[in-house]
Amino acid sequence: MLEIRHISKTFNPGTVNEKQALNGLSLTLKDGDFVTVIGGNGAGKSTLLNAIAGVWLVDEGQILIDGKDVTRLPEYKRAAFLGRVFQDPMNGTAATMGIEENLALAFRRGGKRGLRQGINNSERKLYRDLLAGLGLGLENRLTSKVGLLSGGQRQALTLLMATLKKPKLLLLDEHTAALDPKTAAKVLETTESIVNRDHLTTLMITHNMRDAIQIGNRLIMMNNGQIIYDVEGEEKRNLTVEDLLRKFAQASGEELANDRMMLAK
């Protein structure tokens, strides 16, 4: 479903601020893979997701989604293939619009625009049923402005919007990092439920090593713009946080000294 071939990305080349964020990285995701991504600050995790989404074009290499080469496609043309949830709950939704209006925007993404009527009754029922599945009471607040929702409610709504059209690939960029632990756990539970229900191919960045181990069928660790560890299946399920710390030291030749990751143990 996703094939990345030797991609590289350098920011500010030829200046004192030059930074090679991706360094010949290759990665293949099978249909239905749920891959968690960990690594220290500056490892290239968010750059990888932004490269896939087309936020910026890579300097070298290829990116294919479901067999289609999207390497040179701009971000808006890749939107038909992708769903994305950001770290900041304020991103991904229109705060001044109602819940049902935000869902309608997501429902029409990638389709033809026309002068048809607004939200009809069958569409409204669909939204109400989907919202009820979140267990947050939002199905009774369809006209409420999204800006009035809590961070967890808004992130759950953003997740629903990102998966409404069953994207080829779902990108989750630390989408629970800004939430309190209880709310983060609820959003992660919802994430797993939607991904498993719709068999979505998913790439999820997280700083929480326990979440990285427990969620999904595969885990990759990044450092200096490369993948230094890739594990899946039974071997992944048997990992411990201490195993990950040891693997990082072995693969990179240095200790993992990222405060956020250490606190997320």
MILUMLUM-982740 format. One record per residue (C-alpha): residue number from 0; x negated, y, z. Coordinates in nm, 2 decimals, padded with zeros to 4 digits. Layout:
// residues N
{sese = NUM	px = X	py = Y	pz = Z} $
...
END
This chain:
// residues 265
{sese = 0	px = 00.00	py = 00.00	pz = 00.00} $
{sese = 1	px = -00.30	py = 00.23	pz = 00.06} $
{sese = 2	px = -00.64	py = 00.19	pz = -00.10} $
{sese = 3	px = -00.92	py = 00.44	pz = -00.02} $
{sese = 4	px = -01.24	py = 00.40	pz = -00.22} $
{sese = 5	px = -01.56	py = 00.56	pz = -00.10} $
{sese = 6	px = -01.41	py = 00.91	pz = -00.02} $
{sese = 7	px = -01.63	py = 01.19	pz = 00.10} $
{sese = 8	px = -01.55	py = 01.54	pz = 00.22} $
{sese = 9	px = -01.79	py = 01.82	pz = 00.32} $
{sese = 10	px = -01.67	py = 02.15	pz = 00.46} $
{sese = 11	px = -01.87	py = 02.47	pz = 00.41} $
{sese = 12	px = -02.14	py = 02.30	pz = 00.19} $
{sese = 13	px = -02.47	py = 02.48	pz = 00.16} $
{sese = 14	px = -02.41	py = 02.70	pz = 00.47} $
{sese = 15	px = -02.52	py = 02.68	pz = 00.83} $
{sese = 16	px = -02.17	py = 02.56	pz = 00.91} $
{sese = 17	px = -02.19	py = 02.26	pz = 00.67} $
{sese = 18	px = -02.01	py = 01.96	pz = 00.81} $
{sese = 19	px = -01.97	py = 01.62	pz = 00.64} $
{sese = 20	px = -01.63	py = 01.51	pz = 00.78} $
{sese = 21	px = -01.59	py = 01.19	pz = 00.56} $
{sese = 22	px = -01.89	py = 00.99	pz = 00.44} $
{sese = 23	px = -01.82	py = 00.73	pz = 00.17} $
{sese = 24	px = -01.52	py = 00.59	pz = 00.36} $
{sese = 25	px = -01.33	py = 00.29	pz = 00.22} $
{sese = 26	px = -01.01	py = 00.15	pz = 00.37} $
{sese = 27	px = -00.73	py = -00.08	pz = 00.24} $
{sese = 28	px = -00.39	py = -00.12	pz = 00.41} $
{sese = 29	px = -00.16	py = -00.40	pz = 00.32} $
{sese = 30	px = 00.22	py = -00.35	pz = 00.29} $
{sese = 31	px = 00.36	py = -00.33	pz = 00.65} $
{sese = 32	px = 00.02	py = -00.28	pz = 00.83} $
{sese = 33	px = 00.04	py = -00.07	pz = 01.14} $
{sese = 34	px = -00.31	py = 00.06	pz = 01.20} $
{sese = 35	px = -00.42	py = 00.26	pz = 01.50} $
{sese = 36	px = -00.72	py = 00.49	pz = 01.46} $
{sese = 37	px = -00.95	py = 00.60	pz = 01.74} $
{sese = 38	px = -01.28	py = 00.79	pz = 01.77} $
{sese = 39	px = -01.44	py = 01.09	pz = 01.93} $
{sese = 40	px = -01.39	py = 01.45	pz = 01.84} $
{sese = 41	px = -01.54	py = 01.52	pz = 01.50} $
{sese = 42	px = -01.52	py = 01.15	pz = 01.40} $
{sese = 43	px = -01.32	py = 01.24	pz = 01.09} $
{sese = 44	px = -00.98	py = 01.10	pz = 01.20} $
{sese = 45	px = -00.76	py = 01.40	pz = 01.12} $
{sese = 46	px = -00.97	py = 01.48	pz = 00.81} $
{sese = 47	px = -00.88	py = 01.13	pz = 00.68} $
{sese = 48	px = -00.51	py = 01.18	pz = 00.73} $
{sese = 49	px = -00.53	py = 01.53	pz = 00.57} $
{sese = 50	px = -00.72	py = 01.38	pz = 00.27} $
{sese = 51	px = -00.45	py = 01.12	pz = 00.23} $
{sese = 52	px = -00.17	py = 01.38	pz = 00.25} $
{sese = 53	px = -00.35	py = 01.61	pz = 00.01} $
{sese = 54	px = -00.40	py = 01.90	pz = 00.25} $
{sese = 55	px = -00.74	py = 01.92	pz = 00.08} $
{sese = 56	px = -00.89	py = 01.73	pz = -00.20} $
{sese = 57	px = -01.18	py = 01.49	pz = -00.14} $
{sese = 58	px = -01.52	py = 01.57	pz = -00.30} $
{sese = 59	px = -01.57	py = 01.21	pz = -00.42} $
{sese = 60	px = -01.38	py = 00.88	pz = -00.43} $
{sese = 61	px = -01.02	py = 00.77	pz = -00.50} $
{sese = 62	px = -00.70	py = 00.75	pz = -00.30} $
{sese = 63	px = -00.42	py = 00.52	pz = -00.42} $
{sese = 64	px = -00.08	py = 00.48	pz = -00.27} $
{sese = 65	px = 00.12	py = 00.18	pz = -00.38} $
{sese = 66	px = -00.11	py = 00.14	pz = -00.68} $
{sese = 67	px = -00.07	py = 00.51	pz = -00.79} $
{sese = 68	px = -00.38	py = 00.72	pz = -00.80} $
{sese = 69	px = -00.30	py = 01.04	pz = -00.60} $
{sese = 70	px = -00.66	py = 01.16	pz = -00.56} $
{sese = 71	px = -00.60	py = 01.49	pz = -00.76} $
{sese = 72	px = -00.23	py = 01.54	pz = -00.68} $
{sese = 73	px = -00.15	py = 01.85	pz = -00.47} $
{sese = 74	px = 00.01	py = 01.81	pz = -00.13} $
{sese = 75	px = 00.37	py = 01.88	pz = -00.24} $
{sese = 76	px = 00.36	py = 01.61	pz = -00.50} $
{sese = 77	px = 00.24	py = 01.35	pz = -00.25} $
{sese = 78	px = 00.54	py = 01.43	pz = -00.02} $
{sese = 79	px = 00.75	py = 01.18	pz = -00.21} $
{sese = 80	px = 00.52	py = 00.90	pz = -00.10} $
{sese = 81	px = 00.45	py = 01.01	pz = 00.26} $
{sese = 82	px = 00.61	py = 01.07	pz = 00.60} $
{sese = 83	px = 00.41	py = 01.26	pz = 00.86} $
{sese = 84	px = 00.44	py = 01.36	pz = 01.22} $
{sese = 85	px = 00.20	py = 01.61	pz = 01.37} $
{sese = 86	px = 00.06	py = 01.65	pz = 01.72} $
{sese = 87	px = 00.24	py = 01.98	pz = 01.78} $
{sese = 88	px = 00.62	py = 01.92	pz = 01.83} $
{sese = 89	px = 00.68	py = 02.26	pz = 01.67} $
{sese = 90	px = 00.55	py = 02.14	pz = 01.33} $
{sese = 91	px = 00.76	py = 01.94	pz = 01.09} $
{sese = 92	px = 01.10	py = 02.10	pz = 01.17} $
{sese = 93	px = 01.28	py = 02.43	pz = 01.11} $
{sese = 94	px = 01.34	py = 02.57	pz = 01.46} $
{sese = 95	px = 01.62	py = 02.81	pz = 01.36} $
{sese = 96	px = 01.82	py = 02.55	pz = 01.18} $
{sese = 97	px = 02.05	py = 02.29	pz = 01.33} $
{sese = 98	px = 01.96	py = 01.92	pz = 01.38} $
{sese = 99	px = 02.19	py = 01.81	pz = 01.09} $
{sese = 100	px = 02.04	py = 02.07	pz = 00.86} $
{sese = 101	px = 01.69	py = 01.95	pz = 00.93} $
{sese = 102	px = 01.79	py = 01.60	pz = 00.87} $
{sese = 103	px = 01.96	py = 01.71	pz = 00.54} $
{sese = 104	px = 01.63	py = 01.87	pz = 00.43} $
{sese = 105	px = 01.45	py = 01.54	pz = 00.49} $
{sese = 106	px = 01.72	py = 01.34	pz = 00.33} $
{sese = 107	px = 01.69	py = 01.54	pz = 00.01} $
{sese = 108	px = 01.31	py = 01.54	pz = 00.00} $
{sese = 109	px = 01.18	py = 01.43	pz = -00.34} $
{sese = 110	px = 01.52	py = 01.44	pz = -00.50} $
{sese = 111	px = 01.66	py = 01.67	pz = -00.76} $
{sese = 112	px = 01.79	py = 02.01	pz = -00.64} $
{sese = 113	px = 02.13	py = 02.13	pz = -00.76} $
{sese = 114	px = 02.43	py = 02.34	pz = -00.67} $
{sese = 115	px = 02.62	py = 02.06	pz = -00.49} $
{sese = 116	px = 02.81	py = 02.10	pz = -00.17} $
{sese = 117	px = 02.64	py = 02.09	pz = 00.17} $
{sese = 118	px = 02.65	py = 01.80	pz = 00.42} $
{sese = 119	px = 02.95	py = 01.57	pz = 00.36} $
{sese = 120	px = 03.13	py = 01.35	pz = 00.62} $
{sese = 121	px = 02.96	py = 01.03	pz = 00.52} $
{sese = 122	px = 02.62	py = 01.19	pz = 00.54} $
{sese = 123	px = 02.70	py = 01.34	pz = 00.88} $
{sese = 124	px = 02.81	py = 01.00	pz = 01.00} $
{sese = 125	px = 02.47	py = 00.86	pz = 00.89} $
{sese = 126	px = 02.28	py = 01.12	pz = 01.08} $
{sese = 127	px = 02.50	py = 01.07	pz = 01.39} $
{sese = 128	px = 02.43	py = 00.69	pz = 01.38} $
{sese = 129	px = 02.06	py = 00.74	pz = 01.33} $
{sese = 130	px = 02.04	py = 00.99	pz = 01.62} $
{sese = 131	px = 02.23	py = 00.76	pz = 01.85} $
{sese = 132	px = 01.96	py = 00.50	pz = 01.80} $
{sese = 133	px = 01.71	py = 00.74	pz = 01.96} $
{sese = 134	px = 01.90	py = 00.72	pz = 02.29} $
{sese = 135	px = 01.86	py = 01.09	pz = 02.36} $
{sese = 136	px = 02.22	py = 01.22	pz = 02.32} $
{sese = 137	px = 02.13	py = 01.42	pz = 02.01} $
{sese = 138	px = 02.42	py = 01.26	pz = 01.81} $
{sese = 139	px = 02.65	py = 01.49	pz = 02.00} $
{sese = 140	px = 02.45	py = 01.80	pz = 01.92} $
{sese = 141	px = 02.43	py = 01.80	pz = 01.54} $
{sese = 142	px = 02.47	py = 02.18	pz = 01.51} $
{sese = 143	px = 02.23	py = 02.27	pz = 01.79} $
{sese = 144	px = 01.93	py = 02.47	pz = 01.69} $
{sese = 145	px = 01.62	py = 02.25	pz = 01.68} $
{sese = 146	px = 01.42	py = 02.53	pz = 01.86} $
{sese = 147	px = 01.63	py = 02.46	pz = 02.17} $
{sese = 148	px = 01.52	py = 02.09	pz = 02.20} $
{sese = 149	px = 01.26	py = 01.97	pz = 02.44} $
{sese = 150	px = 00.92	py = 01.86	pz = 02.30} $
{sese = 151	px = 01.01	py = 01.49	pz = 02.32} $
{sese = 152	px = 01.35	py = 01.54	pz = 02.16} $
{sese = 153	px = 01.19	py = 01.74	pz = 01.88} $
{sese = 154	px = 00.91	py = 01.49	pz = 01.82} $
{sese = 155	px = 01.17	py = 01.21	pz = 01.81} $
{sese = 156	px = 01.37	py = 01.41	pz = 01.56} $
{sese = 157	px = 01.06	py = 01.47	pz = 01.35} $
{sese = 158	px = 00.98	py = 01.10	pz = 01.35} $
{sese = 159	px = 01.34	py = 01.03	pz = 01.23} $
{sese = 160	px = 01.30	py = 01.29	pz = 00.95} $
{sese = 161	px = 00.96	py = 01.15	pz = 00.84} $
{sese = 162	px = 01.11	py = 00.80	pz = 00.81} $
{sese = 163	px = 01.45	py = 00.88	pz = 00.68} $
{sese = 164	px = 01.36	py = 00.81	pz = 00.32} $
{sese = 165	px = 01.15	py = 00.50	pz = 00.41} $
{sese = 166	px = 00.81	py = 00.64	pz = 00.29} $
{sese = 167	px = 00.54	py = 00.43	pz = 00.13} $
{sese = 168	px = 00.31	py = 00.54	pz = 00.41} $
{sese = 169	px = 00.37	py = 00.70	pz = 00.75} $
{sese = 170	px = 00.10	py = 00.92	pz = 00.90} $
{sese = 171	px = 00.11	py = 00.99	pz = 01.27} $
{sese = 172	px = -00.15	py = 01.24	pz = 01.39} $
{sese = 173	px = -00.17	py = 01.21	pz = 01.77} $
{sese = 174	px = 00.21	py = 01.26	pz = 01.77} $
{sese = 175	px = 00.24	py = 01.19	pz = 02.14} $
{sese = 176	px = -00.06	py = 01.38	pz = 02.27} $
{sese = 177	px = 00.13	py = 01.70	pz = 02.36} $
{sese = 178	px = 00.40	py = 01.51	pz = 02.56} $
{sese = 179	px = 00.41	py = 01.41	pz = 02.92} $
{sese = 180	px = 00.34	py = 01.04	pz = 02.98} $
{sese = 181	px = 00.71	py = 00.93	pz = 03.03} $
{sese = 182	px = 00.82	py = 01.12	pz = 02.71} $
{sese = 183	px = 00.52	py = 00.99	pz = 02.52} $
{sese = 184	px = 00.61	py = 00.63	pz = 02.61} $
{sese = 185	px = 00.97	py = 00.69	pz = 02.48} $
{sese = 186	px = 00.85	py = 00.84	pz = 02.15} $
{sese = 187	px = 00.60	py = 00.55	pz = 02.11} $
{sese = 188	px = 00.88	py = 00.30	pz = 02.18} $
{sese = 189	px = 01.09	py = 00.47	pz = 01.91} $
{sese = 190	px = 00.80	py = 00.47	pz = 01.67} $
{sese = 191	px = 00.75	py = 00.10	pz = 01.70} $
{sese = 192	px = 01.12	py = 00.03	pz = 01.67} $
{sese = 193	px = 01.15	py = 00.23	pz = 01.34} $
{sese = 194	px = 00.83	py = 00.10	pz = 01.19} $
{sese = 195	px = 00.92	py = -00.26	pz = 01.26} $
{sese = 196	px = 01.28	py = -00.22	pz = 01.15} $
{sese = 197	px = 01.19	py = -00.06	pz = 00.82} $
{sese = 198	px = 00.86	py = -00.25	pz = 00.77} $
{sese = 199	px = 00.67	py = 00.08	pz = 00.72} $
{sese = 200	px = 00.30	py = 00.09	pz = 00.65} $
{sese = 201	px = 00.16	py = 00.32	pz = 00.92} $
{sese = 202	px = -00.16	py = 00.49	pz = 01.01} $
{sese = 203	px = -00.16	py = 00.63	pz = 01.37} $
{sese = 204	px = -00.43	py = 00.84	pz = 01.53} $
{sese = 205	px = -00.44	py = 00.83	pz = 01.90} $
{sese = 206	px = -00.68	py = 00.92	pz = 02.19} $
{sese = 207	px = -00.52	py = 00.67	pz = 02.42} $
{sese = 208	px = -00.72	py = 00.35	pz = 02.39} $
{sese = 209	px = -00.46	py = 00.14	pz = 02.57} $
{sese = 210	px = -00.20	py = 00.25	pz = 02.32} $
{sese = 211	px = -00.44	py = 00.18	pz = 02.03} $
{sese = 212	px = -00.48	py = -00.18	pz = 02.16} $
{sese = 213	px = -00.12	py = -00.25	pz = 02.24} $
{sese = 214	px = 00.05	py = -00.10	pz = 01.93} $
{sese = 215	px = 00.02	py = -00.22	pz = 01.57} $
{sese = 216	px = -00.15	py = -00.52	pz = 01.42} $
{sese = 217	px = -00.48	py = -00.35	pz = 01.34} $
{sese = 218	px = -00.73	py = -00.11	pz = 01.49} $
{sese = 219	px = -01.01	py = 00.09	pz = 01.33} $
{sese = 220	px = -01.27	py = 00.30	pz = 01.51} $
{sese = 221	px = -01.43	py = 00.60	pz = 01.34} $
{sese = 222	px = -01.76	py = 00.79	pz = 01.39} $
{sese = 223	px = -01.94	py = 01.05	pz = 01.18} $
{sese = 224	px = -01.69	py = 01.01	pz = 00.90} $
{sese = 225	px = -01.71	py = 00.64	pz = 00.87} $
{sese = 226	px = -01.53	py = 00.33	pz = 01.00} $
{sese = 227	px = -01.76	py = 00.15	pz = 01.24} $
{sese = 228	px = -01.52	py = -00.11	pz = 01.37} $
{sese = 229	px = -01.22	py = -00.28	pz = 01.22} $
{sese = 230	px = -01.02	py = -00.55	pz = 01.41} $
{sese = 231	px = -00.68	py = -00.71	pz = 01.37} $
{sese = 232	px = -00.45	py = -00.99	pz = 01.47} $
{sese = 233	px = -00.53	py = -01.21	pz = 01.78} $
{sese = 234	px = -00.87	py = -01.05	pz = 01.82} $
{sese = 235	px = -00.71	py = -00.71	pz = 01.85} $
{sese = 236	px = -00.45	py = -00.83	pz = 02.10} $
{sese = 237	px = -00.72	py = -00.97	pz = 02.32} $
{sese = 238	px = -00.92	py = -00.64	pz = 02.34} $
{sese = 239	px = -00.97	py = -00.44	pz = 02.65} $
{sese = 240	px = -01.07	py = -00.07	pz = 02.69} $
{sese = 241	px = -01.41	py = -00.19	pz = 02.81} $
{sese = 242	px = -01.45	py = -00.39	pz = 02.49} $
{sese = 243	px = -01.38	py = -00.08	pz = 02.28} $
{sese = 244	px = -01.63	py = 00.13	pz = 02.47} $
{sese = 245	px = -01.89	py = -00.15	pz = 02.43} $
{sese = 246	px = -01.81	py = -00.19	pz = 02.06} $
{sese = 247	px = -01.85	py = 00.19	pz = 02.01} $
{sese = 248	px = -02.19	py = 00.19	pz = 02.17} $
{sese = 249	px = -02.30	py = -00.11	pz = 01.97} $
{sese = 250	px = -02.18	py = 00.02	pz = 01.63} $
{sese = 251	px = -02.28	py = 00.38	pz = 01.67} $
{sese = 252	px = -02.58	py = 00.35	pz = 01.89} $
{sese = 253	px = -02.44	py = 00.60	pz = 02.14} $
{sese = 254	px = -02.20	py = 00.62	pz = 02.43} $
{sese = 255	px = -01.84	py = 00.74	pz = 02.37} $
{sese = 256	px = -01.84	py = 01.06	pz = 02.57} $
{sese = 257	px = -01.51	py = 01.21	pz = 02.46} $
{sese = 258	px = -01.33	py = 01.34	pz = 02.77} $
{sese = 259	px = -00.98	py = 01.30	pz = 02.63} $
{sese = 260	px = -01.04	py = 00.94	pz = 02.54} $
{sese = 261	px = -01.20	py = 00.86	pz = 02.88} $
{sese = 262	px = -00.90	py = 01.01	pz = 03.06} $
{sese = 263	px = -00.66	py = 00.81	pz = 02.83} $
{sese = 264	px = -00.81	py = 00.48	pz = 02.95} $
END
